[in-house]
Amino acid sequence: MAFEHSPVLLEQVIAELRLSGPEEKEKREKRIVDCTLGLGGYSEAILTTCPEAVVYALDRDRAAIEAARTRLLEYGDRFRAFHANFGDMEEVLGEFSPLDAFVFDLGVSNMQLTEADRGFSFQHNGPLDMRMNPDGAAQSAADVLSGLSAAELEEIFRTYGEERHAKRIATKIEESRKRGRVPATTEELVALIRETLPAPVQRKMGTHPARRVFQALRIYVNDELGELKSGLKGVKTLANTKATVVVVSYHSLEDRIVKHTFRTWDREEKKGAVLTKHPLVPDSEETGRNFRARSAKLRTFRFF
Ligand SMILES: C[S@@+](CC[C@H](N)C(=O)[O-])C[C@H]1O[C@@H](n2cnc3c(N)ncnc32)[C@H](O)[C@@H]1O
């Protein structure tokens, strides 16, 4: 199956990585880590724009690794893909350090969203799964809904989804559970949310009524914030002098972690400098053609 592929903020990412230009006169191999390979849009652009680049790519989704390996076959040994969490990069990439640049494009890929049986999307019916790595130890979203208390679910919906109606939805899930009806598919969860929220409330939400709950469950199931913190710790250990780190995030909680980490490295640890005083965001042309880009924020740090 072919997927619509439009890497977010691609030009800006390549420019921020500073792979060429007056600062980079030295013609030596540059080891670049694409921490979130997906379909390989960033990796491909790095390999084509920088002839000295060798890309070490990570993804916890085996399907993404396989699709990108096929797509980027022509780059031979310059492209090396690993099925791994970026939170584990110290173990996976330690032998290749020091590394010259790192790029993260957080969240889910179009491929994951479009394939109904991955259970990420409220628009396609499928099993309520949402694991980026279905071979790993994480619980599926359906297991989370059947295993956690109403108070715990409420906390997840509120914290990771900023869902104002978190309590109502969590209570409804608990009631359903008592009647032996736990949502097991994306359609069943959407129906439960629609039944819970009165029509005028749904109209006022300004977005699909299930969007925030789906986002919250995905972030929880994949421990996305914990992974981001571990990934940035790994970067600090593996980075070469003058290494650049570029992070594109899509959620205020992610952006806060990136901003705070970069600021600590800069002001307290004196390890380098934040290069983006304000985050870079896509222009209206990009958000017009790519809905996913609308919440993107890019921040860059450079080690001394
Ligand atoms: C937004 S997509 C990346 C798209 C990519 N930049 C491109 O141009 O094709 C995010 C990818 O990161 C992967 N991912 C998310 N969290 C991860 C983690 N902690 N470790 C490894 N891969 C992760 C997802 O499986 C997904 O394939």
The ligand as an ORCA input file, in Angstrom:
! r2SCAN-3c Opt
* xyz 0 1
  C       6.162     11.249     12.450
  S       6.837      9.706     12.056
  C       8.368     10.101     11.316
  C       8.261     10.496      9.879
  C       9.600     10.708      9.231
  N      10.249     11.914      9.673
  C       9.489     10.740      7.725
  O       9.830     11.750      7.136
  O       9.050      9.742      7.160
  C       7.320      9.123     13.622
  C       7.938      7.734     13.636
  O       8.638      7.624     14.860
  C       8.459      6.351     15.392
  N       8.644      6.469     16.841
  C       7.889      7.167     17.708
  N       8.386      7.050     18.937
  C       9.506      6.282     18.847
  C      10.462      5.812     19.795
  N      10.374      6.118     21.086
  N      11.495      5.069     19.341
  C      11.614      4.761     18.020
  N      10.713      5.161     17.083
  C       9.676      5.915     17.497
  C       7.058      5.954     14.990
  O       6.934      4.548     14.973
  C       6.938      6.587     13.609
  O       7.278      5.676     12.606
*
